[in-house]
Amino acid sequence: MSESVPGDPATPPEPPAPGEAPAATPSGASAVADLRQRLRQLAQPLVDTIDARLAAQVDARVDERVEARLRDRLAVIERAIADLDRAVAALEARRGE
């Protein structure tokens, strides 16, 4: 039986102890990084599409709320103008007497 030498490619790595994460090998780490990068590349168009849709929905909702507030304020201004018009008409009627 031959002696195992750490780092020797012919020697299989020891399994991790229970509860311990397996040691990452350089090739395993680069494979994980490569898979993450590929996943990001594949998912990016989907993320961009969702982002654009959300932005459009938010913009539409904000526009609706702004328009509603402007309508409310315009209604108040229109009522004030109508009140002023009636008051001016009443003053002109009194002046004409």
C-alpha positions as CSV (number, residue, x, y, z in Angstrom):
1,M,0.0,0.0,0.0
2,S,1.4,3.4,-0.9
3,E,1.5,6.4,1.3
4,S,-0.8,9.3,0.4
5,V,0.9,12.6,-0.2
6,P,-1.1,15.8,0.0
7,G,-1.2,17.7,-3.2
8,D,-0.3,14.6,-5.3
9,P,-2.7,14.3,-8.3
10,A,-2.8,10.5,-7.9
11,T,-4.0,10.8,-4.3
12,P,-7.8,11.4,-4.1
13,P,-8.8,14.2,-1.8
14,E,-10.1,13.4,1.6
15,P,-13.8,13.8,2.1
16,P,-14.9,16.7,4.3
17,A,-15.7,16.0,7.9
18,P,-19.5,15.8,8.8
19,G,-20.9,19.3,8.9
20,E,-18.0,20.8,6.9
21,A,-18.4,22.2,3.4
22,P,-16.3,20.5,0.8
23,A,-13.1,22.3,-0.1
24,A,-13.3,24.3,-3.3
25,T,-10.8,23.3,-5.9
26,P,-9.5,26.0,-8.2
27,S,-11.2,24.3,-11.2
28,G,-14.4,24.0,-9.2
29,A,-14.3,27.6,-8.1
30,S,-13.7,28.8,-11.7
31,A,-16.5,26.6,-12.9
32,V,-18.9,28.1,-10.3
33,A,-17.8,31.6,-11.3
34,D,-18.3,30.7,-15.0
35,L,-21.7,29.3,-14.4
36,R,-22.7,32.4,-12.4
37,Q,-21.5,34.6,-15.2
38,R,-23.4,32.6,-17.8
39,L,-26.5,32.7,-15.7
40,R,-26.2,36.5,-15.4
41,Q,-25.8,36.8,-19.2
42,L,-28.8,34.6,-19.9
43,A,-31.0,36.3,-17.2
44,Q,-30.0,39.9,-18.1
45,P,-32.5,40.3,-21.0
46,L,-35.3,39.0,-18.8
47,V,-34.2,41.4,-16.0
48,D,-34.1,44.3,-18.4
49,T,-37.5,43.5,-19.7
50,I,-39.0,43.3,-16.2
51,D,-37.3,46.5,-15.2
52,A,-38.7,48.3,-18.2
53,R,-42.2,47.0,-17.6
54,L,-42.0,48.0,-13.9
55,A,-40.7,51.5,-14.8
56,A,-43.6,51.9,-17.3
57,Q,-46.2,50.8,-14.7
58,V,-44.7,53.2,-12.1
59,D,-44.6,56.1,-14.6
60,A,-48.2,55.4,-15.6
61,R,-49.4,55.3,-12.0
62,V,-47.5,58.5,-11.1
63,D,-49.0,60.2,-14.1
64,E,-52.5,59.1,-13.1
65,R,-52.0,60.4,-9.6
66,V,-50.6,63.7,-10.8
67,E,-53.5,64.2,-13.2
68,A,-56.1,63.4,-10.5
69,R,-54.5,66.0,-8.2
70,L,-54.4,68.6,-10.9
71,R,-58.1,67.9,-11.8
72,D,-59.0,68.4,-8.1
73,R,-57.0,71.6,-7.8
74,L,-58.4,72.9,-11.1
75,A,-61.9,72.2,-9.9
76,V,-61.3,74.3,-6.8
77,I,-59.8,77.2,-8.9
78,E,-62.8,77.0,-11.3
79,R,-65.2,77.2,-8.3
80,A,-63.3,80.2,-7.0
81,I,-63.5,82.0,-10.4
82,A,-67.2,81.3,-10.6
83,D,-67.7,82.8,-7.0
84,L,-65.6,85.9,-8.0
85,D,-67.6,86.2,-11.2
86,R,-70.9,86.2,-9.3
87,A,-69.5,88.7,-6.8
88,V,-68.4,91.0,-9.6
89,A,-71.8,90.7,-11.3
90,A,-73.6,91.5,-7.9
91,L,-71.3,94.6,-7.5
92,E,-72.0,95.8,-11.0
93,A,-75.8,95.3,-10.4
94,R,-75.6,97.4,-7.2
95,R,-73.5,100.1,-8.9
96,G,-76.0,100.3,-11.7
97,E,-78.9,101.0,-9.3
